[in-house]
């Protein structure tokens, strides 16, 4: 079985500054010692687990954060070298690094390409400096554009732009400008996310005083994105993701396809060996757990063994994030019964409302359905 | 009068809420060494948690004290505490009838309030000797002389010499005891006469059955007697007779004319021991029952439903238990298309309703959905028959009604004069008919209005409070039923009528009320996948409408780094929440949202 594939995710929880809406695991003010301990732990973690991945071909690597490029180039190189040594990364693997504007120099960009990085994801968020400011981003549109050029010039041929809608002060008009701007640069992939207010973030605490555009405006923005990007050659393949033909993010597709992936680092998640698990999100706790050998389970924030029922539920839940939805033949092959026997009736009211399209061959959410998918999924799935 | 009676004093303490009735009772218990100071729990007589928290007495209580005066003479003092709220006026009147005298407590900083007057009149009606007690003289804002004058001017009883005390510090409590001995008459009655005893309270005890508090008016009651409740006709064999000590019952074997005590007779339900009823001997009954007995009638009805439909049985058991102790509480099963299985419950008033709701939630750990309270309407049908309507859903259609009548109360409001204008506007707005206005003193006014009870239970208390910064007090008494232009207001969600939201309202009020509730519905109904029209209707005529816009967004946009578990948990939680939702037609509403719509707050 030498052709099993695997995705690998490395988490770099360091940033230049913490955005007020961000609830990811990242800290802006890590000292040198914390960083070096963390990196050592990450290397150890990767090496320790590599025997388990024997026989797997790593065809996607994603280094995310935080901002991986806040690491000095030699540190990042150490990580990548270890990865290549400990895992079999294929020649044509998709290799993504997340970058924030104004954190990547020409030199750094060239190094990334030299190390095998072939895809970069940049957080533009908005083409309006006022909105960037409202988001607490530390870069301007100009900074972004410079970084974008640097990356292209260095030879990065696959670039994703992160865009955001539902930003304080944003209007449908300004969002359309952001979309136009993004498309004008010609990235291969665009992620357009609705701003989510996460408990514990400053945005959540101050949610009543933020000039948020509101649910209806946000919905319009979502529709604009879908329409405008489609017209410009981007396929809306997942709730928040758009790609030029052939440029879907292979790494993310693994999540939606229930394919195996290993995550390393604080708060990293894995789905491997019949088990889904997440590491602790506290950087120190993670470091301590790895240093102590990782035998006592302290490293896990959660662990869940797949059961036939949970596998089925997750499959439908994840496939419904994708435009193509559930392929009924594949579903039947996987779970030994017809999709409709379980779901057709449950889906009826949503079908009638135009949120679901249930054909002979496949069942999928419509554009409207995708945007209220929690309501639909929580109603039809068994947990 | 026999020797025994000469040294008995039976009295109540009456007061407006918060004027210090229970605190004074505590001090009396201490001063008579009935309760040692170290055993004093704040307000011994209010032994329900709710009573202590709210500062009101819900149930009457009674306690026997022993007091030796300066001449070495020993007296038995029976203190009969009274409930302190307009909802319980009947119980108050029965407690007063068990006494010869009353202490009328008046707060030296507040002066006479609506319930001071109402209670004073009840005491006067019961022919009681009244001793005014001016309380809270320790407060810097106490105005003892003004309050003395007010008592004399307004109530017309001498107050020149009356005790002025601080129940809090215990100052001058001795004067109160001396006044009780000196000014209150001893009870009368012939211990050999046929038994007549007044029931002034009862409660259910799981070991003893119902414990009945009685005042023996004539005759003697002993262990083993066969007794008859003259009002209800129920017969029992007395198990035990005794007196009430502060921390429990004390078996004495007999009680005779003039005395206050309890009886037990393996009685299963307080419904057989109605307050105001007369206990007599089954074989040698007295000629006439004591006057004034009536079965208390609920004035306010509401539907009570478990928020979680599966707990219907628990709600039924809880109501059953509460009713063991509360003869005024009525309930019968009802079904609502919107809320499922529940009970239509009858209460003496809003406070009674709140107390029952709170006890159900606290003592029985139930989450409830309660419909808007309603009064009982009398409807004369086209064929001349009369129907009593306690549930708005059952209100007949306009063409079936010849005449609709609603209960009217005589309301008395006492207020600082600066708020008179605001109160008059409020009463006017609530369809009040002005009766008269009297100055109690230079700064305080008593207003009399006839008001529809359904306006009072809507939001009158809160409105009065907010317009008078809480300084006005209200008391009322049922006057009777009067014809009124009543209509039933229905609400439709997405075209389906929601029975639990219907209510009866005066024609003139219908539009404003319809708009207000429709807006509240709009604000509280969560967005659904489809647009939800909200309509308020009288019959088939739509008089207000709103729209809940369709839900546009309910998505976990970002699913970062493959954190599938989080997404799954979120959906799981959402599914869990959905189970609690009530389906109002095609619209899903949480119990909290439903209650928010019914919460009656002014503007």
Interface residues (C-beta under 8 A of the other chain):
Chain A: X9 X11 X24 X64 X193 X194 X196 X215 X216 X218 X219 X222 X239 X240 X254 X255 X261 X263 X267 X268 X269 X270 X271 X276 X278 X302 X304 X313 X314 X317 X318 X321 X350 X353 X355 X370 X371 X372 X373 X374 X375 X377 X378 X379 X381 X383
Chain B: X527 X529 X530 X549 X551 X552 X553 X554 X555 X556 X557 X558 X559 X560 X561 X562 X563 X564 X565 X567 X568 X570 X571 X572 X574 X575 X578
